[in-house]
Amino acid sequence: MSEARRTPLLVVLALVVVCSASGSDYVREGSVGEPPSKEIICSDADFAFLPVPCWVGERVVFLPARRDLQQYGYQLIHRVGRSDLEHPSYQELVGRIATITEIEDQDYKWRVRLRTEQGVEYDGEAFDLEGKGEDASLLGIAFLRDIDTARHLYLGKTLWLFHGSLSTYDAPTEEYDQFWVGRFAAVDVVDVVVGRDSTDPVRFILRDQQGREGLLDVNLSGTNVPKKLRRHSSFDAELLTYDPRAKYSWPVRTWDAVKAGRVFLGMSEEQARLSWGEPSNIRVAGVLGALQERWVYELKHDLHFEDGVVVAIRD
């Protein structure tokens, strides 16, 4: 067969194959399902996480820093109308309050326009590893919404320590230390102020039942905190809003294990969570009618649950 006659025949055969495939019940043409909404939701709920597009209108305060870092000022911020390489001094901004007035997406970073109560404008750079506004952080600021809400909810109230220790701070030497109070010990909230770091920007001043004062630095909403650091410095990882011993009537053996940070077979999800805290990841599966979960902990073993009970502890 000549080349000229073979080519049209091949085209016809290809069309037959395509038409046959598209008409098969093994092939489904077109889209399946609805794509997830990409709408940005800005919530007014207490301690709601705010992605960068929701920052406009929020009030922030410029954080203090250690004395050895004060000479560098605020490195990711510059005054509008001046060189990007000219950063405000520490004394120029520390403790000042500003309102975020503009946000601009600049590919894996955001330009954040801030106007102080004195009317001076600054631009800050919030770097975003994902480029979606949900993993961005502008160093050197704290959101007043979280601090004001914490003051309203907790000032003068009693909280309970999850890990059991408090930190002290010596101003002349700028050294931190710790003292032991006890897991799930009650502490009273004396004050709520700013901390020293954007990753845990809210400082709780607490007093134990012996009258000793200490501090805990936490983040409350995760706003302006990189994803990888949110859980480690979160309020829920450090403090409880209830007395667990009054809430749970567990056997002495269980309470001894929980207070010591141990997990054993047969524990419930509530007992394991109170012992080890929230897992970094939970994987769920249904096998032979039973609900199975695998709780993944960093630097710990994994916990395997079946119908809400620990059935295995594995590496």
C-alpha positions, 0 to 999 in steps of 0.5 A: 500500500502506498504511503499516500493511501496509508495515511488517511486510513491511519487517521480513520482508525485513530478516530474510531479508537477515540470515539470508541474509548469516549463511548465506553462506560469505563471512561468518564468525560468532563469534570468531577465534583466542585473544586474547594472554594478559594474564598478568603474568610475573615472571622470576628470570632475570639482567637480566629486565625487571620490570613494576610488579606484579612489584616487590613484594619487590624491594630498591631504593636511593635514588640520589644527586643533584647538589648543586644538586638536593639541596635539593628532596629526593625529589619523588615520594616522601612518608612514610606518615602525612604530607602528600602535599606533604611530601617527604623531604629528600635527607639522609633517604633518600640511599643508604638501602636499602628493600624494596617491600612493596605496589603499587596501580594508580591509573590511569596511575600506581602507588602504590609502598610502600617500607619502609627497613631502619630500618622507616620506610615511604614511598609513591612515585608511578610514572607509567605512560604506558600504564597496564599496568605496563610503561612506569612509572618511579619517579624516584630509585631503583635496583633492587639486583637489577641491581647485585648481578647485575652485580657477580657477573657482571662485577666483575674481568672484561674487557668491550669498548667499543661506542662507544669512549669513557669518561666522567670525573667531577670531584667538586669541580666535579661536571663530566663529561668524556670521553676516547677509548679506541677502538671495541671496546677492552678495559676491566677492570671495577673496580667496579659502583655506583649512578649518578645517574639512574633511566634509567641507574642502574648505574655501571660503573667501568672501566680501560683498558689504559693504566691510565686509569679512567672510567665508563659509566652504563647500565640492565641490565634496563630495569626502572623505565626508560621504554620510549623510553629503554631502548635508548639507555642499555642495557648492550648499546648500550654494552658487549660481553661478548666481543672481536669481533675474536677472534670474527669473521675479517672482511677488513680493509676490513670491519673498517675500515668497522665500526670507523668506523661505516660500512655498505656494500652486501654487509655481513652482518647481524652486520657491520651490527649491530656497525657501527651497533648494534641498530635501533629497529625491524625489518620483515620480509617474504617476496618471491618466496621471498627473506627481506627485512628493513628495519632502521630506525635513528633519525637514520640511514638505513634498511638493507634486507636480502635473505637476510641481506645489505645490498642498499640503504641509504635515507633 
